[in-house]
């Protein structure tokens, strides 16, 4: 069964609504690890709309599992991540006007810049993952960058409403996993996954880790963060 990475961005989003100190995303990360999370994920966006520089410095010190830092390829962000040296850096697309990451990284179009960033990060001993759509061309170019892994964007699956559309997206994801693994890439997946739609993704063989954030933090409002994490773990680890 796949491992579970928990994105704590939206704890920081709630904190930033008041520009104060609570809730503390670092405390959230510690609770998630105690509840069984395999990694902690955070996105240092260029506009610092939620996670900020101090947060990632603290996360680097306290995360005991694996620290997966999502990042754009903007020079300022690359310099910061090279200094922090998380366990894993996941390169993602980023647009200022978007509410959340809307699609996968276009490795075909930005191959040169992405490969340069991958080389720089790996030179500091940081493992690199590329957040991409489940598309053969993107997977091929991701492999050519020498990144260790890809994270498949599951947004189209999560937004699919009809059984045929859901089946189509699951088949697309499964084909992408098979192809990526045939190239020797580690395959993760995430975006829009929740307590209702994760079970079908777990059934796809070959996915190493699922990264989930918003659904867990939302559920935590009602049941508490520890239980929210344990409930999603039941879906990822005990699914028949």
C-alpha positions in Angstrom: 0.0 0.0 0.0 1.3 3.5 -0.7 2.9 5.7 1.9 1.1 8.9 3.0 2.5 12.4 2.8 0.5 15.1 4.4 0.5 18.7 3.1 0.2 21.2 5.9 -0.2 24.3 3.8 -3.8 25.0 4.8 -2.9 25.1 8.5 -0.7 28.1 7.5 -3.5 29.4 5.3 -5.8 29.6 8.4 -3.0 31.3 10.4 -2.5 33.9 7.6 -6.1 34.8 7.6 -5.4 36.8 10.8 -1.6 37.3 10.3 -1.0 36.0 13.8 0.6 32.9 15.2 -2.2 30.2 15.4 -2.7 27.6 14.2 1.0 26.6 14.0 1.8 24.5 11.0 4.9 23.1 12.9 2.7 21.7 15.6 0.4 20.3 12.9 3.4 18.5 11.3 4.3 16.9 14.7 0.8 15.7 15.2 0.7 14.2 11.7 3.9 12.3 12.2 2.8 11.0 15.6 -0.4 9.8 13.9 1.5 7.8 11.3 2.4 10.1 8.4 5.3 9.0 6.3 6.3 12.5 5.2 5.4 16.2 5.7 4.8 18.3 2.6 4.8 22.1 2.4 4.8 24.5 -0.5 6.9 27.7 -0.3 5.1 29.8 -2.8 6.7 32.9 -4.3 3.9 35.1 -2.8 4.2 33.4 0.7 0.5 33.2 0.9 0.6 30.4 3.5 4.0 28.7 4.3 6.8 31.2 4.9 10.6 31.1 5.2 10.5 30.7 9.0 8.2 27.8 8.7 10.5 25.8 6.4 13.5 26.5 8.6 11.6 25.1 11.6 10.2 22.2 9.6 13.7 21.2 8.5 14.7 21.0 12.2 11.7 19.1 13.6 10.4 16.7 10.8 11.6 13.2 11.8 10.2 11.4 8.8 10.8 13.0 5.4 10.4 16.7 4.5 9.0 17.2 1.0 9.3 20.9 0.0 7.2 21.9 -3.0 8.7 24.7 -5.0 8.7 26.6 -8.3 11.8 27.0 -10.4 12.0 30.7 -9.7 15.7 31.6 -8.9 14.9 33.1 -5.5 13.0 29.9 -4.4 15.7 27.6 -5.8 18.4 29.5 -3.7 16.3 29.2 -0.5 15.7 25.4 -1.1 19.3 24.8 -1.7 20.0 26.4 1.7 17.3 24.5 3.5 18.2 21.1 1.9 14.9 19.2 2.5 14.8 15.5 2.0 12.8 15.9 -1.2 12.1 18.9 -3.5 9.0 18.6 -5.6 9.0 21.0 -8.6 5.5 22.4 -9.3 4.1 25.0 -11.6 3.0 28.2 -10.0 0.8 31.2 -11.1 0.1 34.1 -8.8 -3.6 34.3 -9.6 -4.4 30.6 -9.1 -6.1 29.5 -5.9 -4.1 26.2 -5.8 -1.9 24.4 -8.2 -4.1 23.9 -11.3 -2.1 21.4 -13.3 1.1 19.6 -13.9 4.5 21.1 -14.6 5.2 21.4 -18.4 8.5 19.6 -18.6 8.4 19.5 -22.4 8.2 23.3 -22.7 10.5 24.2 -19.8 12.9 21.3 -20.1 16.2 23.3 -20.0 15.3 25.3 -16.9 13.9 22.3 -15.1 16.9 20.1 -15.8 19.2 22.9 -14.5 17.2 23.1 -11.3 17.2 19.3 -10.9 21.0 19.2 -11.3 21.4 22.0 -8.7 19.2 20.3 -6.1 20.8 16.9 -6.6 24.2 18.5 -6.2 23.2 19.3 -2.7 22.0 15.7 -2.0 18.3 16.6 -2.4 16.0 14.0 -4.1 13.9 15.6 -6.8 10.3 14.8 -7.9 8.4 16.5 -10.7 4.7 17.2 -10.3 3.3 16.4 -13.8 0.1 15.4 -15.6 -0.3 11.6 -16.3 0.9 12.2 -19.8 3.5 10.0 -21.6 5.4 13.0 -23.1 5.7 14.7 -19.8 6.9 11.5 -18.1 9.5 10.9 -20.8 10.9 14.4 -20.4 10.8 14.1 -16.6 12.9 10.9 -17.0 15.4 12.8 -19.1 15.9 15.4 -16.4 17.3 12.6 -14.2 14.8 13.4 -11.5 14.3 10.4 -9.2 10.5 10.5 -9.2 7.3 12.0 -10.5 4.1 12.9 -8.7 1.1 12.4 -10.9 -1.5 15.1 -10.8 -4.8 13.5 -9.9 -6.9 16.6 -10.3 -8.9 15.5 -13.4 -9.7 12.3 -11.6 -10.8 14.1 -8.5 -13.1 16.4 -10.5 -14.6 13.7 -12.7 -18.3 13.4 -12.0 -19.7 10.5 -14.0 -18.6 6.8 -13.8 -17.3 6.8 -17.4 -15.2 9.9 -16.7 -13.9 8.5 -13.5 -13.0 5.2 -15.1 -11.2 7.1 -18.0 -9.1 9.1 -15.6 -8.2 6.0 -13.5 -7.1 4.1 -16.6 -5.0 7.1 -17.6 -3.4 7.2 -14.3 -2.7 3.5 -14.3 -1.1 3.7 -17.7 1.1 6.6 -16.6 2.2 4.6 -13.5 3.1 1.6 -15.6 5.1 3.7 -18.1 6.9 5.8 -15.5 7.9 2.7 -13.5 9.2 1.1 -16.7 11.7 3.9 -17.0 12.8 3.4 -13.4 11.0 6.4 -11.9 9.4 6.3 -8.5 5.8 7.3 -8.8 3.8 9.3 -6.3 0.3 10.9 -6.8 -1.8 13.7 -5.4 -4.1 16.6 -5.8 -7.8 16.7 -4.9 -7.7 13.4 -3.1 -10.1 13.0 -0.2 -11.9 10.4 2.0 -14.3 9.5 -0.8 -12.0 9.1 -3.8 -8.7 7.9 -2.4 -9.6 4.3 -2.2 -9.7 3.8 -6.0 -6.2 5.4 -6.4 -4.9 3.0 -3.7 -5.9 0.1 -6.0 -3.5 1.2 -8.7 -0.3 -0.9 -8.3 3.0 0.9 -8.2 2.2 4.2 -6.5 4.8 4.8 -3.8 3.2 7.6 -2.0 0.0 9.7 -1.9 0.2 13.3 -1.0 -3.0 14.7 0.6 -3.6 18.0 2.4 -6.7 20.0 2.1 -9.1 17.1 2.8 -7.3 16.1 5.9 -7.0 19.7 7.3 -10.7 20.2 6.5 -11.7 17.0 8.3 -9.6 18.0 11.3 -11.8 20.9 12.0 -14.6 18.5 13.0 -12.7 15.4 14.3 -9.3 16.7 15.3 -6.1 16.3 13.3 -4.8 13.1 14.8 -8.1 11.3 14.0 -8.3 12.9 10.5 -4.8 11.4 9.7 -5.6 8.0 11.1 -8.8 7.9 9.1 -7.1 8.5 5.8 -4.4 6.0 6.8 -7.1 3.4 7.1 -8.1 4.1 3.5 -4.5 4.0 2.2 -3.2 1.0 4.2 -6.2 -1.3 4.8 -8.1 -0.9 1.5 -9.0 -4.4 0.2 
